[in-house]
Amino acid sequence: MSPIQKILRDPAFWALIFMNLLFIYEYKEDPKHYTTIIWLYWCQSVLLGVFNFFDMLTLKNASVENMTINGKPATVRQAKGCLPIFFLFHYGIFHLVYFVFLLVDFKISDMDFGMWKWAIAGIFVNQLILFVQNKTKYAGIKRNIGTMFFIPYLRIVPMHLTILLPKFLGWTPALTFLILKTVFDIIGHLVTTKYYWNKEEESPEGGYI
């Protein structure tokens, strides 16, 4: 099965696209939803980090290629012993600071909690599906734990570009953010789902979750 076929048959991929299109639709219907979407983005980033931490911690078929610790080639045991904890600390501190920064411009009291509740549930289910797939159907695919450490930071890029691109393209900051978020969500999903690109691993019997 080709990578394109694998991608098109994966419900997690389509759920991700649907979720982002829903965010864009909600903003177009009511620009006030932008505050809710910003906080959903922050929550999505946090959830991705939490699941990534447990994914790294429970990784069975890990690769430590090109990784060193104290100037020496790292072993799988060393990498699994320190990288997940360091990731949790570093990613957690970053998002705590990020949280304070967002509070200045986006008041939690302005959120649409009805929309937030259902959207965050959808995000959680999407991440849970990916996690279960990685631990069951795709458990035999080797993944580089060092790469796993950095991938979640892709979610942060759209926020920084949102500040710069509107000045050059004439877009509103909100629309710029939503488009960039969608693009980087898809890129992050495609990069981290190794099953798509693994030539030896056949589609698991019974299809996808």
C-alpha positions in Angstrom: 0.0 0.0 0.0 1.4 3.4 -1.0 1.9 6.2 1.6 -1.0 8.2 -0.1 -3.3 5.3 0.4 -2.3 4.8 4.0 -2.9 8.5 4.7 -6.3 8.6 3.0 -7.5 5.5 4.9 -6.4 6.9 8.3 -9.4 8.3 10.3 -7.0 10.3 12.5 -5.8 12.3 9.5 -9.3 13.2 8.4 -10.3 14.0 12.0 -7.4 16.5 12.2 -8.4 18.2 9.0 -12.1 18.3 10.0 -11.2 19.8 13.3 -9.2 22.6 11.7 -11.8 23.3 9.1 -14.3 23.6 11.9 -12.1 26.2 13.7 -11.9 28.2 10.5 -15.7 28.0 9.9 -16.4 29.0 13.5 -14.1 32.1 13.1 -15.8 33.1 9.8 -19.2 32.8 11.4 -18.2 34.8 14.5 -14.8 36.5 14.8 -15.3 36.6 18.6 -14.5 32.8 18.6 -10.9 33.7 17.9 -10.2 33.9 21.6 -11.7 30.4 22.1 -9.6 29.1 19.2 -6.4 30.5 20.6 -7.0 28.7 23.9 -8.0 25.5 22.1 -4.6 25.8 20.3 -2.8 26.1 23.6 -4.7 23.1 25.0 -4.1 21.1 21.9 -0.4 21.8 22.2 -0.4 20.7 25.9 -2.3 17.5 25.1 0.1 16.7 22.3 3.0 17.2 24.7 1.4 14.9 27.4 0.7 12.1 24.9 4.2 12.5 23.4 5.7 12.2 26.9 3.9 8.9 27.5 4.7 7.8 24.0 8.4 8.3 24.5 8.2 6.7 28.0 6.6 3.5 26.7 8.3 3.3 23.3 9.3 -0.3 22.7 11.1 -0.1 19.3 13.3 3.0 19.9 16.1 4.3 17.7 19.0 6.4 19.1 20.8 7.0 15.8 23.2 10.0 15.9 22.3 10.6 19.5 25.0 11.2 22.1 25.0 11.7 25.9 28.1 13.2 27.6 29.9 13.0 24.3 29.3 9.2 23.9 26.8 7.3 21.8 23.6 7.0 23.7 22.0 3.7 24.5 18.2 3.1 24.2 18.0 2.7 28.0 19.9 6.0 28.6 17.7 7.9 26.1 14.4 6.5 27.5 15.6 7.3 31.0 16.3 11.0 30.5 14.7 12.4 27.4 11.0 11.9 28.4 11.5 13.6 31.8 13.5 16.4 30.3 10.9 16.9 27.6 8.1 17.0 30.1 10.0 19.6 32.2 11.1 21.8 29.3 7.8 21.6 27.3 5.8 22.2 30.5 7.8 25.3 31.6 7.5 26.7 28.1 3.7 26.3 28.1 3.4 27.8 31.5 5.1 30.9 30.3 3.1 30.8 27.1 -0.1 30.6 29.3 0.8 33.8 31.1 1.7 35.6 27.9 -1.7 34.6 26.3 -3.6 35.8 29.4 -2.5 39.4 28.6 -4.3 39.5 25.3 -6.9 36.7 25.4 -9.1 36.7 28.5 -10.5 33.3 29.5 -13.8 35.0 30.4 -14.2 35.8 26.7 -14.2 32.1 25.7 -17.1 30.2 24.4 -17.0 27.3 26.8 -19.7 25.4 25.0 -17.6 25.3 21.8 -14.4 24.7 23.8 -15.8 21.7 25.6 -16.7 19.8 22.5 -13.6 20.8 20.6 -11.2 19.8 23.3 -13.0 16.4 23.6 -12.5 16.0 19.8 -8.8 16.9 20.2 -8.4 14.4 23.1 -10.0 11.6 21.1 -7.8 12.3 18.1 -4.6 12.2 20.2 -5.9 9.0 22.0 -6.5 7.3 18.6 -2.9 8.1 17.5 -1.5 6.9 20.8 -3.3 3.6 20.7 -2.3 3.1 17.1 1.4 3.7 18.0 1.2 1.2 20.9 -0.6 -1.6 19.1 -0.9 -1.7 15.3 2.3 0.3 14.6 4.4 -0.9 17.6 6.9 -2.7 15.4 7.9 0.4 13.5 11.2 1.8 14.8 11.1 5.5 15.8 13.9 7.9 16.7 13.3 9.1 20.3 15.4 12.2 19.7 13.1 13.2 16.8 10.1 12.6 19.0 11.5 15.1 21.5 11.4 18.0 19.0 8.4 17.3 16.9 5.8 18.8 19.3 7.5 22.2 19.0 6.2 22.4 15.5 2.9 23.6 17.1 4.6 26.7 18.4 5.7 28.0 15.0 2.3 29.3 13.7 1.9 31.6 16.7 5.3 33.3 15.9 4.6 33.6 12.2 1.1 35.0 13.0 2.9 38.1 14.3 5.0 38.6 11.2 3.1 37.5 8.1 0.0 39.7 8.3 2.2 42.7 7.7 3.4 41.3 4.4 0.3 39.5 3.1 -2.4 41.9 4.2 -4.2 39.1 6.1 -5.9 39.5 9.4 -3.8 37.9 12.3 -6.7 35.5 13.1 -7.0 34.1 9.6 -3.2 33.9 9.3 -3.0 31.9 12.5 -5.8 29.5 11.5 -4.2 28.8 8.1 -0.8 28.3 9.6 -2.1 26.1 12.4 -3.8 23.8 9.9 -0.7 23.5 7.7 1.6 22.8 10.7 -0.9 20.4 12.3 -0.9 18.4 9.0 2.9 18.5 8.6 3.4 17.4 12.2 0.9 14.5 11.8 2.5 13.3 8.6 6.1 13.5 10.0 5.3 11.7 13.2 3.1 8.9 11.8 6.0 6.6 10.6 3.5 3.9 9.5 2.8 6.1 6.4 6.4 5.9 5.2 7.4 2.4 6.3 7.7 0.1 3.3 7.9 -3.2 5.1 4.9 -2.7 7.4 1.7 -3.8 5.8 -1.7 -2.4 6.6 -2.9 -4.1 9.8 -5.6 -6.7 9.4 -9.0 -5.2 10.2 -8.1 -1.7 9.1 -7.6 1.3 11.3 -9.0 2.2 14.6 
